[in-house]
Amino acid sequence: MGAHDAIDLVRSAIVMSLVLGAPVLLVGMLVGLLIGLIQALTQIQDQTVSTVPKLVAMTLAIMIALPWMTDQL
């Protein structure tokens, strides 16, 4: 295996990890943004209010995207 083959293998592994992680991270980011906006509007500043919905949403995103993720792998 030459240097170019190793670089291509690492590059494809990085791209694959970004593609597989993107749906879950985007759902977590959007839910966090929405909960942060609601917290700012209602002035409720509790960490568990934002953490629990993000965990639930990200778990649901993994369950929904899992067949697609396994096909990609």
C-alpha positions in Angstrom: 0.0 0.0 0.0 1.5 3.3 -1.1 1.1 6.7 0.5 -1.6 7.7 -1.9 -3.7 4.6 -1.1 -3.4 5.3 2.6 -4.3 9.0 2.2 -7.4 8.0 0.1 -8.4 5.4 2.7 -8.2 7.9 5.5 -10.0 10.6 3.5 -12.9 8.2 2.7 -13.1 7.2 6.3 -13.3 10.8 7.4 -16.0 11.6 4.8 -18.0 8.5 5.8 -17.9 9.4 9.5 -19.1 12.9 8.7 -21.9 11.6 6.5 -23.0 9.0 9.1 -22.8 11.5 12.0 -24.5 14.4 10.3 -28.1 13.5 10.7 -27.8 12.9 14.4 -25.7 16.0 15.0 -28.1 18.1 12.9 -31.1 16.9 14.9 -29.3 17.6 18.2 -28.3 21.1 17.0 -31.9 22.0 15.8 -33.5 20.7 19.0 -30.9 22.5 21.1 -31.5 25.7 19.2 -35.3 25.4 19.6 -35.1 24.6 23.3 -32.6 27.5 23.8 -35.0 29.8 22.1 -37.9 28.6 24.3 -35.7 29.0 27.4 -34.7 32.5 26.4 -38.4 33.4 25.8 -39.6 31.9 29.1 -36.5 32.7 31.1 -36.2 29.1 32.4 -32.5 28.4 32.8 -32.2 24.8 33.8 -29.7 22.5 32.1 -31.9 19.4 32.2 -34.6 21.2 30.3 -32.3 21.3 27.3 -30.4 18.0 27.8 -33.3 15.6 28.0 -35.1 16.6 24.8 -31.8 16.6 22.9 -31.0 13.0 24.1 -34.5 11.8 23.2 -34.4 13.5 19.8 -31.0 12.2 19.0 -32.0 8.7 20.0 -35.0 8.9 17.8 -32.9 10.1 14.9 -30.5 7.2 15.3 -33.4 4.8 15.3 -34.9 6.3 12.2 -31.6 6.7 10.3 -30.1 3.3 11.4 -31.2 1.4 8.2 -29.7 4.1 6.0 -26.6 4.2 8.1 -26.0 0.5 7.8 -26.6 0.7 4.0 -23.9 3.4 3.8 -21.5 1.3 5.8 
